[in-house]
Amino acid sequence: MDEKTLNELKSRLIYLRNEIQQRIKDNNDRVRSFESGDEGDFSNSISYKDLTYNLIEKDRTQLIEIEEALYRMENNTYAICERCKEPIEIERLKAKPTAKYCAKCKHIIESHS
């Protein structure tokens, strides 16, 4: 992979990381701001909190994937399939910059799940 493409992917990952960190912060603030009212409001508040916690958890998972990808970049293992050790397709990385597997290995892994 050329340096320009690698830098573009790194910039995108950093942008996504910052965006997700802000979203997690905003959702945590939102959860803390819920106030209970009558039983109906309380019930809605609980449902909304659950939904918000699920969104936070999904964002944390994505954040971990981004951090792992940035770590692989620092250690010169980015864009190398963790299964077959072959290069991951540039198109795949542009679509999913956190990809750990080439398209062929990803398909094999998913078909065995």
Backbone bond lengths (Angstrom), bond angles and torsions (degrees), N, CA, C in turn:
res aa  C-N    CA-C-N  psi(-1)  N-CA   C-N-CA  omega(-1)  CA-C   N-CA-C  phi
1 M - - - 1.452 - - 1.529 107.11 -
2 D 1.334 113.89 136.26 1.462 117.51 179.85 1.530 110.86 -76.00
3 E 1.325 115.19 159.69 1.471 122.03 -175.89 1.525 112.66 -61.32
4 K 1.333 116.50 -38.05 1.466 120.56 -179.01 1.535 110.76 -62.35
5 T 1.329 116.69 -47.15 1.465 121.30 -179.85 1.521 110.41 -64.01
6 L 1.326 116.28 -42.45 1.460 120.00 178.48 1.525 111.10 -60.93
7 N 1.327 117.41 -43.52 1.465 121.30 178.95 1.530 111.80 -65.12
8 E 1.339 116.40 -37.75 1.466 119.99 177.03 1.522 110.81 -63.27
9 L 1.326 116.58 -43.85 1.466 120.70 179.61 1.529 110.77 -66.83
10 K 1.321 116.42 -39.12 1.469 119.80 178.26 1.531 110.16 -64.26
11 S 1.321 117.01 -43.69 1.466 120.28 178.55 1.520 111.05 -61.37
12 R 1.318 115.80 -40.53 1.464 120.08 178.86 1.522 111.02 -64.36
13 L 1.332 116.87 -42.46 1.460 120.48 178.48 1.530 111.42 -63.20
14 I 1.312 116.78 -41.70 1.465 120.75 179.31 1.529 109.91 -65.20
15 Y 1.327 116.55 -42.25 1.464 120.33 176.85 1.531 110.76 -59.90
16 L 1.332 116.45 -47.59 1.464 120.97 179.16 1.525 111.37 -62.02
17 R 1.323 116.58 -40.84 1.461 120.55 178.42 1.529 110.37 -59.36
18 N 1.328 116.30 -47.71 1.461 120.34 -179.76 1.527 111.58 -62.85
19 E 1.321 115.77 -41.07 1.464 120.84 179.19 1.534 111.08 -62.89
20 I 1.308 116.55 -44.67 1.462 121.19 -179.29 1.526 110.89 -68.35
21 Q 1.326 117.04 -41.30 1.467 119.57 177.77 1.527 110.71 -59.72
22 Q 1.323 117.04 -40.61 1.460 120.66 178.73 1.523 110.68 -66.67
23 R 1.337 116.70 -40.82 1.460 120.71 179.66 1.530 110.72 -63.88
24 I 1.337 116.77 -40.63 1.466 120.39 177.51 1.522 109.80 -62.35
25 K 1.322 116.74 -44.99 1.466 120.98 179.02 1.532 110.54 -60.15
26 D 1.330 116.14 -47.14 1.468 120.72 -179.92 1.530 111.18 -60.80
27 N 1.323 117.08 -43.90 1.466 120.40 179.97 1.523 111.55 -67.57
28 N 1.328 117.70 -38.07 1.469 119.87 175.83 1.524 110.47 -63.41
29 D 1.330 117.08 -41.52 1.466 120.95 177.18 1.530 110.54 -62.04
30 R 1.324 116.18 -40.89 1.456 121.57 -179.56 1.532 110.66 -62.84
31 V 1.324 116.61 -43.11 1.464 120.80 179.91 1.522 109.93 -62.50
32 R 1.325 116.69 -42.94 1.470 120.21 -179.25 1.523 112.29 -67.28
33 S 1.333 117.18 -24.46 1.462 119.80 -176.11 1.531 113.72 -85.21
34 F 1.336 116.73 -8.65 1.472 118.87 179.47 1.521 109.92 -62.35
35 E 1.283 114.40 136.10 1.462 119.42 175.35 1.512 107.77 -124.63
36 S 1.309 114.74 142.62 1.464 117.90 179.51 1.524 109.60 -85.89
37 G 1.306 114.00 141.74 1.456 121.23 175.82 1.514 107.61 -119.71
38 D 1.325 115.73 -126.26 1.463 118.38 176.55 1.531 109.37 -74.40
39 E 1.334 117.48 179.84 1.461 120.95 -175.22 1.523 112.62 -60.10
40 G 1.328 116.89 -38.77 1.465 120.30 178.68 1.517 111.35 -63.92
41 D 1.327 116.55 -44.63 1.464 120.39 177.37 1.517 110.71 -63.51
42 F 1.338 115.89 -40.62 1.455 120.42 -179.84 1.528 110.53 -62.46
43 S 1.332 116.32 -43.47 1.460 121.55 179.07 1.522 110.55 -62.60
44 N 1.324 116.83 -45.24 1.470 120.61 177.41 1.518 111.01 -63.47
45 S 1.317 116.75 -38.65 1.455 121.73 179.66 1.529 110.74 -62.79
46 I 1.322 116.95 -42.40 1.466 121.00 179.12 1.528 109.89 -63.66
47 S 1.337 116.95 -45.25 1.462 120.57 179.19 1.523 110.67 -61.47
48 Y 1.312 116.44 -43.28 1.456 120.95 -179.60 1.525 110.59 -66.27
49 K 1.333 117.04 -39.12 1.468 120.62 177.23 1.524 110.35 -62.08
50 D 1.333 116.61 -44.83 1.466 120.10 179.09 1.519 111.03 -59.40
51 L 1.318 115.91 -45.86 1.458 120.38 178.36 1.526 110.61 -60.70
52 T 1.312 116.42 -44.31 1.461 120.85 -179.01 1.523 110.88 -65.55
53 Y 1.331 117.34 -41.42 1.466 119.89 176.69 1.528 111.45 -61.60
54 N 1.325 116.83 -38.48 1.470 120.34 177.33 1.531 110.70 -63.68
55 L 1.318 116.78 -40.35 1.471 120.46 177.47 1.521 110.74 -64.83
56 I 1.327 116.67 -41.46 1.468 120.86 178.64 1.523 109.68 -62.12
57 E 1.311 116.94 -43.85 1.468 120.78 -179.20 1.531 111.05 -63.64
58 K 1.314 116.73 -41.76 1.467 120.79 177.39 1.527 109.78 -62.25
59 D 1.330 116.57 -43.44 1.464 120.33 178.30 1.532 111.47 -63.34
60 R 1.319 116.96 -39.29 1.474 119.55 178.60 1.516 111.36 -63.67
61 T 1.325 116.47 -38.66 1.465 120.28 177.06 1.528 110.32 -62.47
62 Q 1.330 116.34 -44.49 1.463 120.24 177.97 1.523 111.08 -64.10
63 L 1.314 116.75 -37.92 1.449 121.72 179.30 1.531 110.47 -62.63
64 I 1.305 117.08 -41.88 1.467 121.31 177.19 1.527 110.17 -61.85
65 E 1.331 116.99 -43.81 1.473 120.51 178.56 1.527 111.13 -60.58
66 I 1.319 116.45 -40.24 1.466 121.00 179.17 1.521 110.40 -66.15
67 E 1.327 116.65 -46.12 1.465 120.39 179.00 1.528 111.21 -60.51
68 E 1.329 116.27 -39.82 1.464 120.30 177.60 1.525 111.16 -63.97
69 A 1.324 116.88 -41.45 1.469 120.57 178.70 1.528 110.71 -64.19
70 L 1.322 117.10 -43.33 1.473 120.54 177.82 1.531 110.49 -63.74
71 Y 1.317 117.13 -37.61 1.463 121.39 176.33 1.533 110.67 -62.61
72 R 1.341 115.84 -43.91 1.464 119.37 178.33 1.522 110.99 -62.47
73 M 1.337 116.75 -35.66 1.460 119.84 177.10 1.524 110.55 -62.29
74 E 1.312 116.29 -44.55 1.465 121.48 -179.57 1.523 111.82 -64.35
75 N 1.327 116.45 -29.50 1.467 121.10 -176.99 1.527 113.54 -102.33
76 N 1.324 115.58 13.67 1.468 122.09 176.95 1.526 113.61 57.08
77 T 1.324 116.51 32.22 1.464 120.43 175.26 1.527 111.19 -115.72
78 Y 1.334 116.46 3.47 1.458 121.11 178.56 1.521 108.65 -68.59
79 A 1.321 115.91 144.78 1.467 123.42 177.74 1.522 112.59 73.23
80 I 1.328 117.03 15.09 1.459 122.52 174.58 1.530 106.97 -114.79
81 C 1.315 115.86 124.64 1.460 121.33 -178.70 1.529 109.93 -60.85
82 E 1.321 116.11 129.96 1.461 121.01 -179.97 1.523 112.76 -72.38
83 R 1.325 116.54 -14.42 1.467 119.77 -179.02 1.532 111.43 -95.23
84 C 1.337 116.94 -55.77 1.470 120.06 -174.45 1.532 113.70 -101.33
85 K 1.327 116.85 -8.56 1.469 123.80 179.07 1.526 113.91 68.22
86 E 1.326 116.79 14.84 1.459 122.04 175.59 1.530 108.56 -91.48
87 P 1.342 117.06 160.72 1.470 119.17 178.55 1.536 111.83 -63.28
88 I 1.326 115.15 141.94 1.464 121.20 174.41 1.526 107.10 -82.20
89 E 1.312 116.64 138.89 1.447 122.29 -178.15 1.539 110.74 -58.95
90 I 1.339 115.89 135.84 1.474 121.59 -179.70 1.528 109.96 -58.27
91 E 1.335 117.63 -41.21 1.457 120.75 180.00 1.521 110.91 -59.97
92 R 1.321 115.77 -39.09 1.469 120.45 179.04 1.528 109.99 -65.45
93 L 1.316 117.07 -43.77 1.465 120.81 -179.93 1.529 111.80 -66.43
94 K 1.316 116.26 -34.71 1.467 118.61 177.30 1.533 110.72 -67.64
95 A 1.324 116.37 -34.85 1.464 120.82 178.46 1.523 111.30 -77.87
96 K 1.327 117.10 -36.88 1.473 122.71 -179.03 1.528 107.63 -140.60
97 P 1.320 117.23 87.59 1.472 120.25 -174.98 1.524 114.65 -65.48
98 T 1.322 117.87 -9.84 1.461 120.64 177.66 1.532 112.53 -95.45
99 A 1.325 117.31 5.72 1.467 121.32 -176.03 1.524 111.66 -56.08
100 K 1.338 115.19 135.10 1.466 122.14 177.74 1.524 112.03 -103.94
101 Y 1.341 114.93 -17.22 1.465 120.71 -174.24 1.515 111.00 -127.49
102 C 1.318 116.11 148.88 1.460 120.68 172.58 1.529 107.53 -68.12
103 A 1.308 116.84 166.79 1.469 120.88 -176.73 1.524 111.39 -60.61
104 K 1.322 117.37 -40.43 1.465 121.02 -178.63 1.528 110.86 -63.55
105 C 1.328 117.21 -48.18 1.465 120.15 -179.54 1.522 111.50 -67.57
106 K 1.324 117.45 -37.64 1.463 120.69 178.00 1.534 110.16 -60.47
107 H 1.314 115.97 -41.54 1.469 120.91 178.28 1.535 110.07 -63.52
108 I 1.333 117.21 -43.22 1.458 121.01 179.35 1.533 110.37 -62.65
109 I 1.327 116.68 -45.15 1.461 121.54 -179.39 1.530 110.48 -61.78
110 E 1.320 116.17 -45.04 1.464 119.91 -178.72 1.521 112.19 -68.08
111 S 1.318 117.69 -33.18 1.462 120.08 -178.76 1.522 111.74 -74.10
112 H 1.328 117.92 -18.06 1.467 121.92 178.00 1.520 112.53 -96.99
113 S 1.322 116.66 0.96 1.480 119.62 -179.14 1.494 111.60 -88.13
